[in-house]
Amino acid sequence: MNNTQIPATEPTKQQPPSSDHEHSAKSYVDLHKPSSSFKTRNAYLERELQIMQPKRWGVNLPFRDYRFEYEDTIPAMAAMIGKVVMVGAIAATFAGPLGLSDAFILENVRYELLIVSFFVILFSGFFLPTANLAGTHGPLIPLIPIVVAAGGHPMAFGLLIGAFGLLLAISKGGSLLANLTSKGVCGGLLLYLGFIGTTSQVKNLFAWAEGIGMAHIAFTVILLTIVLYAVLENYQKRWLAVPLSCLLGGGVAFAMGAPFTFKTPPGLPNMSPMYWWGENTGWMLGLPTIESFIVVLPFAILAVAMWSPDFLGHQVFQKISYPERTERVQMNIDDTMVSASVRQVAGSVLGGANFASSWGTYIVPAAIAKRPIPAGAVLTGLFCLIAGVWGYPMDLAIWEPVMCVALIVGVFIPLLEAGMEMTREGKTTQSAAIVVFASALVNPAFGWSITLVLDNLGLIGSKERSANLSKMSRWIIPVVTFIILTGVMAMVGMLPGIPALAPSFRQ
């Protein structure tokens, strides 16, 4: 991002930059100073990131190891909105082919909000502050109808994702693949995801507005959101984009006559796993059989293989936004895989519809606000708990004028900016262009894996970088990754124009 977005503000004379020796000699409490000791708020936030000493698999307590700031409420709010939207999409995609009602979708979303509130506080808030929150696997949603048509069982699917995720995390395969991905490849991936996400949300908002016969509302809301975002950029207050855009989008739409009513009353979902996995209740599928696991096996492999580019994009965005000497508080890919895997297994056993991944609607706004993971994780858990029990915030979160602008300014526009920042120097544009091209052909996982091969072989991008790689890093690992991913996609029918190789997945 440009200097306007991420000012290189130096700490004041009262608080010089901390050294590694100072960190090892003093605790966070000893090093912390009030914000009034700094000339700017930005200097205070950067200093907080530099002095934190998170304990992996240790007990991290508020005020002893980190503090809450008002900037933490913004990513927490964005995360809650994203969670309601994404889990609702997954539950609805499953519910349709299975003949389940809207009441099932609503109750399962509430159930998932309660489940996730416990896990994000426990893992990212207290015991694993280097793990990004375990969110929802958005790129997996288009595959779900194929899974259902093949006879896939959601519990079997979730358990296999969790098991494969743990294997990848234990072997540190996720961080290995991330380290082999150049700036050009990663930047192109961010550009593609940002552009596709932005255009899809604009289309969704116009489709909603046209559906109620008020297309002018969508144009007005988006135009005002653009102006608001530009103003916030100018005054370096971009971290306020989500709440102000939601307020603007919802307020303008309602003032212009768009219909809205609160219809989800307070309450609790059924908390019994036996209800959700009953023969005639919940999913109405009963418990999975051996055949259920065999059917979803290739999809589970693909889901976990798609984690690496997803996680990498989130980690890189954090690295771009944070100042120097903040490596200890940055998202660890393997820790995030552990957190997502454990949360996935537990959620599937309990009966939830979620399929886990790194929580993008949290980490992107948090990086912009220059806040560490744990404080916002605790607030996210509390917000999800309140939304699930209270009910009414769920209605507001999924109302299109609120939801669409929140996702645009909170996630997709920042991804575009980060992608452009990563591809403006060196020989990165070739790799970025190929990622976008290949992703448009199939999907981001395919685009990432094939460009990883071409870039590391030196056919595109920096030949100097390729020459410095070992044989294992240059072609063995990238080629094996590409073959596995492409083979699984071919098996389940995800390659355009090519029928599924496995008969059981042909529709």
N, C-alpha and C positions, 0 to 999 in steps of 0.2 A: 504494500500500500504506500501511498505517497506520504510525504512528510507532514502534510496537513492532517492526515488521519492518525498517524502515529508519531507525535512530536517527540523529538529526542531531548526531552527535558532532563537536565541534570539535577541531582539532589542539591539542596542548599548547603551553605557552609556549615550549618549546624549539624547536618547529617551527611557526611561523605559516604561514597560508595563502600559497601562492606566487602571485606576480603574473605577468602576461604578460611584463613586462620581465625578471623573474628567469629565466623560462623561456628567453627569447631569449639571455640572457647566459651561462647555465650549461647544461651537459649533464645528462642523466639521472644519470650517475655522480656528478657534483658535487652534485646535489640529493638523492640518495638518503641516507637515514639508517636505521640498524637499527631494528627494531621495538621494541627495549628503550627507545628514546628517546621512546616514546609511552605515554600512560596506558592506552590500550585498543588491542586488535587492530584494531578497526574504524577508529580514527583512522589507524593505519598504512596499512591497505589503501586508504582514501580518498586519503591523501596520495600513494601510489604511482600511483593513477590520474591525479592532477592534475599530477604532474611528468614523466610519460612523454612522449616526443617521437617518436612513430612516423614512420618515413620511408616514404612511399608510393613504391613502385617503387625503393626503395633497399635496402641491406643492413641488416637489423636482427638484431643478434646478442644471444644470451642474456648476461646480466650487464653488457653494455655499454648495451643499450637497454631491457632488461626483465629481471626476475628470476623465478625459479620459487618458488612458495610452496606449502605443503601444501594450501591451498584449491584449487589448480589441478587436483589429482588427482580431485576430485569431478566437475566437469563433464566431464573426460576419460573417466572411468569411465562416466558416464551416456551420453556420446556413443558410446562403443564398444558399449554394450548396444543403444542405439537403432539403430546402423548394422547390426548383425547381424540385428535384427528386421526392419527396413524393407527391406534388400536381399533378405533371405530371402523376404519377402512378394512383392516384385516378381518375383524369379526363379521363385517357385512359381506366380504368376499367369500368367506366360508359359509355364512348363513344362507345365502341365496340358493346355491346348488343343493344344500342339505335340507332346504325347506323350513328353515328356522325363522322365527318371527323377529320383528323389530324390538320386541320386549327382551328377547334373548340378547340382542346386540347391546342394548342399553345396560342390561344387568352385567354382562361380561366386561364392558368398558369400566363400569364402576368397580367391579372386582379387581380388574387389572390395576386401576389407580391405587387401590389399597395395597395390593401386592408390591407394586413398584415403590411405593412410599417407604416400605420397610427396607427393601434391599438397597435403595440408593443412599439412605441414611446410614445403614449398617456398613456397607462397603466403602463408597466414595466419601462419606462423611466422617467415619470413625476409624476403620481398619485398613483401608486401601486408598488413601487420598491421591495416589498417582493414577488411579483408574477413572476414566471418564464414566459417567453414568450409563447404565445399561438401558438403552432406549428401544426403538422399534426398527426392524429391518425393512425400511421402505422399498428398496429395489426388489425385494422378494415378492411384493404384492402381486405383480403381473403373473407370477408363476402359480399362485394359489389355485386359480380355476383348473389348471392342468393337474395339480396335485389332487384336487377333489375328484376330477373326472377319472383319474387313475385309481381311485379308491383309497387315497391317502388318509391316514388317521392323524389328527392334529397332535395327539399326545406322542405318538411314535415319531412324528416329524420333529417335534420340539426336543425330545430326549436325545435323538441322534445329533441334532445341531449342537446341543450342550456337550455331548460326549466328544464329537470331533473338535469343537472349540477348545475344550480342555487339552486335548492332545496337541493341538497347534500351539497353545499357550505354553504348555510344559516344555515342548521342544524349541520354544522361542522362534518358531517359524514366522510368526507375524512380524516381529521386529526385523528379522532377517530380510524378508521381502521388502519391507519399508526402506531399509538401508540400501537396497539395490535399486531403488527407484530414484531416478534423477529429478532435478528441478523441472526440466522440460516436460517429462511424463506426468509428474504430479500436477504441474501448473495446467497442462491441457485437460487433465481429469477434472480439476476444479472449475475450469472455464466451461466445460461441457455440462457438468452438474448444475452450475449456477445458471447457465442460459436456459437449459431445459426446464429447470425448476421455476424460473421466473416466468417464462412463456406459458407454462402449464397453469400457474396460478392466475395469470391475467385472463387466460381462456376460461378458467373455472368461474372467475368473478363475472365475466360477461355472460356466460351461460346462465348463471343464477339470475342476473339482472334481466336478461331477455325472457327468462322463464316467468318472471312476475310482470313482464311488460314495461319495464323501466330501464332500458339499456343505458340511458343517460346517467344513471346513478353510478354504474361501473366506471364510465369515463371520468366522471367528476371525482370519484374517490381516488382513482389511480393518479390523476393529474395533481390533486392536492397532496397526495403522498409523495410524489416526485419532488414537489416544491419543498415540503417539510423535510425530506431527507437531505436535500441540497443545503437547506438552512442549517440543519444539525451538523452536516459535514463542515460547513464554513466556521461554525463556532466550536468545533471539536467536541460535540455532545452526541456523537452518533450512538452511544450506548443507550440513549433515551428513545431510539427509533421505534422499538417494539411497543412500549406502552403508549406513546404519543400517537403512533400510527393506528393502533387499535382503537384508541379513543376517537381519533379523527374519522377513521373508516366507519365505525359503528355509529358515531354521532351524526355524521353527514348523511349516511344512508337512512337512518331513522327519521331525521329532520326532513328528508326529501320524500318521505312517505313509504319507505320499505317496511313491510310487515315483520314484526318480531314479537314473540311472546315467550315467557318462561313457562316451560311445561314439564320439567323434570323435578319433582318434589324431593325434599330430603328423605334419606333412607339408607338402608344397607343391602347389599346383594346377599344371596345365599352363600355362606362361607364353607360349605361342606364339599370336599372333593368328590365324595360319593354321589352327590347330587349332580355335579357337572359331568361325571363319567358314568352316569346311569344308563340303563338300556332305554328308559322311557322319560328321562329327565335331562336337563342341560343340553349337551351335545347330542344326546340320544344315539350314541354310538357304542356305548359300553367300553370296556378296556381293550387296548390293541392286542393283536395276535402277532405271531412271528411273521406272517405274510404282510401285516401292516408295516412292519419295519423294513421289509425287503422292497416294498413299493416306493417308500419315500427315501430310500438310501441315496440315489443319485441327486435328488433335490437337496438333501441335507449336506452332501459334499459340496454342491454348488453354493449353497447359502454361506457356509463357512469360508469357502474360497473367496467369496465376494467381500468378506470382512476386511481383508488387507487393504484394498484400495480405499474403502470407506473410512477405515481407521486412520490411514495415512493422510487423507485429506483433512481430517479433523486435527491431527497432530501438527501438520505443517501450518495450518492456519494459526494455531496457538503460538508456534515458533515465530511466525512473522509478526504477530501482535505484541508479544512479550519483549521486554528489554533483555540485555545481556545478563549473564549469571543467574538465570532462572531455570536451569536444566532440572533441578530437583523437584520443581513444582509442575513441570510440564507432564502432559498425559503420556503414560507408558503403554505402548501397544499391547504387550503381553499381559500386563496387569488388567487392562481393559477387557482382554479376551477371557481372562479368568472370571472377572466379575460378570460379564455378559453370559458366560457358559453356566455358571452356578445359578444365576437368576433365571436362565432359560429352563434348566432342569426343574427347579422348584416351581416355577410358574406353570409348566406343563403338567406336573404331577397334581397341582392344586386345581387345574381346570381352566387356566387363562388362555386367551386367544393370541397373546403376544408372541412374536418371534424376535429375539433380541439382537441388538447391534449397538454400536457406539451412538450416543444420543446427540445428534447433530444440532437439534433445535436448542440444546443447552450449551454445548461447548463453543459454538460460534459466537453467540452473544456474550458469553463469559470471557472469551478471548478479547473481544472488542472492548469490553469494560475493564480489561486487565485485572481480572479476578481469578484466584486459584480455584481449583475444583471443589474442595470440601465444604466451604461455607454455603455456596450456592446449592450444593447437593442436599444439604439439610433443609434449606428453604424449599427446594423443589419437592422433596418428600412431604413436607408440611402442606404445600399448596395442592399437591395431588390428593392428599388425604382429605383436605377441606372440600375440594371439588367433588370427590367421590361421595362423600357423606352428604354434603349440602345439596348437590344436584344441579342447582341453578347455574353455577359457573360453567357447567358442561354445555348448557344451551348457548351461552354467550361465546364460548370458545369455538364452537363449530358453526357459528353464524358466518356466512361467507364474507361480508365486508370486514369482519374482524380477523377471521382465520387467514384469508388470502394475503392481506397486507402484512400481517404479522410474519408469515413465512417468507414473503418477498424481502422485506427490509431486515428481518432478523437472521435469515439463513442464506438465501440465494444471491442477493446482491453482494453481500460480503464475500461469498465464494467466488463470484466473478472478479471482484477487486483483488482477492488474494491470488487468483490464477493469473491475472494480468501482471501483478507484481513479480511473480515467479518467472515469468517468461519475457521480461523486458531486457535481460542481460545475457550475454554469452550466446552459445549455439543451442538455445532452448526452443525456439519457435518451430523448428522442424519436428521435434518430438511431440510438441504440444498439438500441432496440426494433425499429425498421424493419430494421436489419441482421440481427438474429436472425430476424425473421419471414421476410425474403426468402431468407436462407441456408437456413432450414428448407424453403422451397419448392423450391429447386433445389440450390445449393451455396454455399460462402462467396464464391467469385469473383463469382457473380451478385449475391449480397446486398451485397457491397462496391460493385460498379459501379453498381447502381441507386440505392443510398443516397447514393453520391457525387454523383449527379446531383441528387437531391431536396434534399440538404443544401446543396450549393453554390448552388442556385437560391434558397435561402431558404424553401422550402416547409416544411421542418422544421429543427430546430436553431436556431442563432443567426442572426437576420436581420441583426444588425450585422456579423457576420463576412462574410456573403454580400454585403452592400452594399459592403464594402471590396475585394472581388475584382474583377479586370479581367474583361472580357467573355470573353477566352480561358479564364481560370481558372474563371469562374462556370459556363459552360455548354458552350462549344465542346469543350474537351478531355474533360470528363466524359461528354458525350453521345456523342462519337465512340468513347470507350473502351467505353461500354455497348453501343453498336450493334455494334461489332466482336466483343465477347465473346458477346453474346446471339446474334448471327448464326452464329458458329462453333458454339455449343452447339446451336442449332436444326439446323444442318447435320448434326451427328453424332448427333443424337437424345438430347440431354441434358435437354431441357425436358420435364417430366412431362406425360404425356397427349398429346404432339405427336410423331408419327412423324418420323424423320430426314428432312430435306428432300432430302439427297443420296441417291439410290437405292442407291449402293454401301455405305452404312452402315446400311441397313435389315436387321434380323435376322429 
